Amino acid sequence: MNSVFVGAGVAVITPFDKDGQIDFERFSKLIEFQITNKTDAIIVCGTTGEGSTLSVKERLDLFSHAVRQVNGRVPVIGGTGSNSTFFTLDLAKEAEKTGIDAHLMVTPYYNKTSQQGLIKHYTFLADRLQKPIFIYNVPSRTGMNIQPETYEILSHHRNIVGVKEADSNIVKLTKSIALCEDRLDFYIGNDDQIAVSAYLGCKGVISVLSNILPKFTGNIVKTALKGEIAKANKMQADALELIETLFCDVNPIPIKTAMKILGYDIGYLRGPLCEMSPKATDKLEEVLYKYQPLLINENRKDLL
């Protein structure tokens, strides 16, 4: 199986203007910043991109814009999942017309389902779509947690190619990778586990941190995949305070706040998300200042 990507893919934020509309000009600049700094994939309309607050038209417009801007330089993966199998299919079919390279499909949330229901949900979609599917498992948000045995069954479908695993259970991740062998690519969804997950067999990360440190995040993955585990662990450890602070509030509130502090004009949050408290913002600014030597290594001149 050919991997859609190996390395660090950015779960890119969605910039909004003062009227709360998508700022496509700024979105283009964010994409160029990512590609200049060697990102391996652009993931659009995920959790960090506030996909759940966007209309169908807005999602499709973002997919189309990303595909045109990227112009084949890296894969574009579109967040097309929902808690309705039929709605997901309709959205995903329209998304494929925009030229995205793959789908990122979150497990059904709120109404949820059983493990058997997950198998039926993803199989139904994979049977009817042309582009490959990444399963997105994020139990802290959805109330669903895909089990290793479920991954193993789904791994036999030719159109289900990857998993973004945002459960923090390393034992479960180890078992899942072993059961699926080379039929399913795993990508960690937690920036604090990049090095160890690559050591266990993940192909990379779908990252929030990459919004401000794409080159550095990619280098953690590449270092670990080369077998330089001690070096990768040191890089990971050096970034832990920043990573933890970027999750001191509901994602993507801290990362968008951090980008504003750093001078990125990325606008506002969509409700129900709201601004961080002044105390938390001050703490974030303090941590960003500590990481200034690392941050200036990323090429940001076109964004400021």
KAMORA-V659534 format. One record per pair of residues at least 6 apart in sequence whose ideal C-beta (glycine too) atoms are under 7 Angstrom apart, sorted by sequence separation. I is the first residue (numbers start at 1). J is the second residue. D is the distance in Angstrom with one decimal. If there is no record, write none. Layout:
i->(I;I)
j->(J;J)
d->(D;D)
This chain:
i->(16;17;45;70;82;139;154;188;248;260;16;81;126;210;247;259;14;15;34;51;80;95;113;125;137;165;209;223;224;246;45;67;82;137;177;188;223;245;246;66;176;207;256;15;31;80;92;107;122;135;194;15;80;151;205;220;223;246;108;122;173;256;45;188;191;15;63;80;186;187;220;186;187;191;205;219;220;253;45;78;88;186;187;188;189;191;204;12;44;185;187;191;44;135;187;257;105;253;163;165;12;44;78;145;162;168;254;77;80;81;161;162;163;164;165;166;177;198;250;253;261;10;42;76;77;81;148;161;163;165;166;173;177;257;261;76;77;78;79;80;81;83;135;151;155;162;164;195;199;75;78;83;103;133;137;170;174;194;198;258;262;75;77;83;132;133;134;137;148;152;156;173;194;198;249;257;261;42;51;83;103;105;118;133;134;135;136;137;138;139;148;151;152;155;10;102;105;107;132;134;137;151;155;195;9;12;49;101;102;103;104;105;106;107;129;134;137;199;254;258;8;9;12;67;100;103;105;112;119;126;148;249;8;9;10;11;12;42;44;63;67;102;104;106;109;112;115;118;122;248;7;9;10;41;45;46;67;92;96;109;126;151;262;6;9;40;41;42;43;44;45;60;64;96;109;119;123;126;198;209;5;11;13;14;31;39;44;56;60;63;96;107;109;115;119;5;11;12;13;14;22;41;43;85;89;93;106;108;11;12;63;88;92;107;195;209;11;27;31;35;60;122;195;208;245;31;35;85;89;107;245;264;22;85;24;28;195;263;164;194;245;208;211;242;212;241;208;212;14;192;211;242;212;138;192;191;81;77;46;104;43;9;5;4;216;213;213;215;212;215;214;213;47;47;4;4;4;4;4;1;48;43;40;39;39;38;37;38;37;40;39;34;38;1;1;3;9;11;8;11;6;7;8;9;10;11;6;9;13;5;8;12;3;10;10;8;50;48;10;47;48;8;48;8;8;7;8;7;7;53;50;13;26;26;13;13;23;13;20;17;20;15;16;15;16;13;16;37;37;36;33;33;32;33;29;29)
j->(22;23;51;76;88;145;160;194;254;266;23;88;133;217;254;266;22;23;42;59;88;103;121;133;145;173;217;231;232;254;54;76;91;146;186;197;232;254;255;76;186;217;266;26;42;91;103;118;133;146;205;27;92;163;217;232;235;258;121;135;186;269;59;202;205;30;78;95;201;202;235;202;203;207;221;235;236;269;62;95;105;203;204;205;206;208;221;30;62;203;205;209;63;154;206;276;125;273;184;186;34;66;100;167;184;190;276;100;103;104;184;185;186;187;188;189;200;221;273;276;284;34;66;100;101;105;172;185;187;189;190;197;201;281;285;101;102;103;104;105;106;108;160;176;180;187;189;220;224;101;104;109;129;159;163;196;200;220;224;284;288;102;104;110;159;160;161;164;175;179;183;200;221;225;276;284;288;70;79;111;131;133;146;161;162;163;164;165;166;167;176;179;180;183;39;131;134;136;161;163;166;180;184;224;39;42;79;131;132;133;134;135;136;137;159;164;167;229;284;288;39;40;43;98;131;134;136;143;150;157;179;280;40;41;42;43;44;74;76;95;99;134;136;138;141;144;147;150;154;280;40;42;43;74;78;79;100;125;129;142;159;184;295;40;43;74;75;76;77;78;79;94;98;130;143;153;157;160;232;243;40;46;48;49;66;74;79;91;95;98;131;142;144;150;154;41;47;48;49;50;58;77;79;121;125;129;142;144;48;49;100;125;129;144;232;246;49;65;69;73;98;160;233;246;283;70;74;124;128;146;284;303;62;125;65;69;236;304;206;236;287;251;255;287;258;287;255;259;62;240;259;291;262;189;243;243;136;134;104;164;104;77;75;75;294;294;295;297;295;298;298;298;138;141;101;102;132;161;162;161;208;206;204;210;214;214;214;215;215;218;218;214;218;182;183;185;204;206;204;207;203;204;205;206;207;208;204;207;211;204;207;211;203;210;211;210;252;251;214;251;252;214;255;217;218;218;221;221;222;270;270;252;265;266;255;256;267;259;268;267;270;266;267;267;268;266;270;298;299;299;300;302;302;303;302;303)
d->(6.2;4.6;3.6;5.4;4.8;4.0;5.0;6.1;5.6;6.6;6.0;5.8;5.5;4.5;6.5;5.1;6.3;4.3;6.3;6.5;6.3;6.9;6.6;6.5;6.7;5.8;5.2;5.3;3.8;4.8;6.3;5.3;6.9;4.7;5.5;3.8;4.2;6.8;5.5;4.9;6.8;5.1;6.0;4.1;6.2;5.1;5.6;6.4;6.8;6.7;4.8;5.6;4.3;6.5;6.7;5.6;6.4;6.3;6.3;6.3;6.9;6.2;5.0;5.2;6.8;6.7;4.8;5.0;6.7;5.9;4.9;4.6;5.9;5.5;6.0;6.8;5.8;6.4;5.8;4.9;6.5;6.6;5.1;5.0;5.6;5.9;4.9;6.1;5.3;4.6;5.9;4.4;5.9;6.9;5.2;5.3;6.8;5.7;6.1;5.7;6.9;4.9;4.1;6.0;6.6;6.0;6.7;6.7;4.7;6.7;6.9;4.3;5.0;5.2;6.0;3.2;6.2;5.6;6.6;5.7;6.8;5.3;5.9;5.1;6.3;3.6;6.1;6.2;6.8;5.9;6.0;6.6;4.3;6.1;5.4;5.4;4.7;6.0;4.8;6.0;3.8;4.2;6.7;4.8;4.1;6.3;4.7;5.8;5.8;4.1;6.8;4.9;6.9;5.9;6.5;6.7;5.5;4.8;3.5;5.9;6.6;6.5;5.2;5.4;5.8;5.1;6.9;6.9;4.4;4.1;6.5;6.2;6.1;5.4;5.3;6.0;5.8;6.0;4.5;5.5;5.8;5.7;6.1;6.7;4.0;4.8;4.6;5.4;4.0;5.4;4.2;6.6;5.7;4.0;5.1;5.5;6.9;6.8;4.2;6.5;6.1;5.5;4.0;4.9;6.8;5.7;6.7;6.7;4.7;4.9;4.8;6.3;4.2;6.0;6.6;5.7;5.8;5.6;6.2;6.0;6.4;5.5;6.4;5.6;6.4;6.6;6.0;5.4;6.1;4.9;5.2;6.2;5.5;3.3;6.1;4.9;6.2;6.1;6.4;5.4;4.1;6.0;5.3;6.5;6.7;5.2;5.7;5.7;5.5;5.9;3.4;7.0;6.5;5.5;6.1;4.4;6.3;6.7;6.7;3.8;4.0;6.4;6.8;6.6;5.3;6.2;4.6;5.2;4.7;5.5;3.8;5.7;4.3;5.7;6.3;5.6;6.2;5.1;6.9;5.9;4.7;4.6;5.8;4.5;6.4;6.3;6.5;6.1;6.5;4.1;5.3;5.1;6.8;4.8;6.3;4.2;6.8;7.0;6.1;5.2;6.1;5.9;6.9;5.2;5.9;7.0;6.4;6.6;3.9;5.9;5.3;6.2;5.5;4.2;4.1;6.5;6.6;6.3;4.7;5.6;6.0;6.1;5.0;6.1;6.8;6.2;6.3;5.8;6.0;6.4;5.6;5.4;6.6;6.9;5.5;5.0;4.1;4.7;4.8;5.9;4.5;6.1;5.4;5.8;6.2;6.0;5.3;6.4;6.8;6.1;6.5;5.1;6.4;6.5;5.0;4.6;6.1;6.5;5.9;6.4;6.0;6.9;5.2;5.3;6.3;6.9;7.0;7.0;6.7;5.6;6.8;5.9;7.0;7.0;6.4;5.1;6.2;6.3;6.3;6.6;5.3;5.6;6.6;6.2;4.5;6.7;4.2;5.5;4.3;6.2;6.7;5.3;5.6;6.4;6.6;5.2;6.6;5.4;5.7;6.3;4.9;4.7;5.3;4.9;6.0;5.7;5.7;6.8;5.7;6.8;5.4;6.6;5.5;3.9;6.1;5.3;6.5;5.9;5.9;6.1;4.5;6.6;6.6;4.4;4.0;5.1;5.2;5.0;6.4;3.8;5.1;5.6;6.3;6.2;6.4;5.7;5.7;6.9;6.5;5.5;6.9;4.2;4.0;4.9;4.9;6.1;6.8;5.5;5.7;5.2;6.7;6.4;6.3;5.5;6.1;5.6)
